[in-house]
Amino acid sequence: MKLHLIYIFILAASLVACNDDNSLTPTETPEFGYSVPQGNHDYDDRIVDWNKRCNTFILYKFDLKELYWDVNRWYESTPTPEDSSYPYPYSNGLLGAIADEAYVGEQLGLVETLFLDFYPDSTLYRLLPLKLLLCGELNLRTENGKLTLYNVYSGYDYLAFNWGNEDVLALTNTQKNTFKNEVNYAFLTRLLNSGRIVEDASFYEGMNYEDKVTQANMYERGFIKAGTKQENDVEIYIQAIIQTPYEDLVAEPADKDYTNKGILHAKKDVNGYIRKKYDILVNKFKENYGIDLQSIGNVVLK
């Protein structure tokens, strides 16, 4: 009986609390999150459309902490304080800037035509990270101050893209091809490393990863790069496929040609191992994930 009275008291107290107009007050602090559109430019409608279709936020306005923060580190290159005992002028890390809104339309077009358009919406919806950050500058700066331009950087919950500046208007086809290759490779290896895409075990069947892979023996053994280890074999194949047209993969190569040209030709693929691994990889990605690796490789701007 006493236990029943206790339950009744708790219930009554809860009902009183719920009916108390002063018990709930809205917070004055903005809630954390993302929303689009971020402006009223012509390209904002495209950004909103990508959000609706593929559940990702394409952002050209963001705090740079979104770029530099990672789970285990703050990856920003900063000048070394004058009173520091650190022997180098900078810390190693990224050096970035948000995109110039005057050039976001062109930058977005670059990302769309050379990255997003290669994949069906259903695949992007499942596999894109939460954010796509549009940057006006994206470089790696070493401790000595050397700058390396990045077309793309894969962070904890984002992919960041370069070229949100006036230089996007003068990009050559060579630069655009490099952008395409690096962006798609970053996306696909991100999925492999996170386990969102799983390799087919048959890809590794019959391969000897114990003995050293050299230029002299790699093709006959089913490898396309000297020094290949089991943990990087799939990534090496993906890189070759997405940056090489099929007609080049099957073309007859010249003697002592160690490029990707002709890796599916009998002159290099003397035992058929390369073709076997190629077919397994291409078919797996197409059937299981809706990703046509070779269609990416077939696009080369000239």
Buried (B, 14 or more C-beta within 10 A) or exposed (E): EEEEEEEEEEEEEEEEEEEEEEEEEEEEEEEEEBEBBBEEBEBBEBBBEBBEEBEBBBBBEBEBEBBBBEEEEEBBBEEBEEEEEEEEEBBBBBBBBBBBBEBBBBBBEBBBBBBBEBBEBEBBEEBBBEBBBBBBBBBBBBBEEEEEEBBBBBBEEBBBBBBBBEBBEEBEEEBBBBBBBBBBBBBBBBBBEEEEBEBBEEBBEEBEBEEEBEEEEBBEBBBBBEEBEEEEBBBBBBBBBBBBBBEBBBBEBEEEEBEBBBBBBEBBBEEEBBBBBBEBBBEBBBEEBBBBBBBBBBBBBE
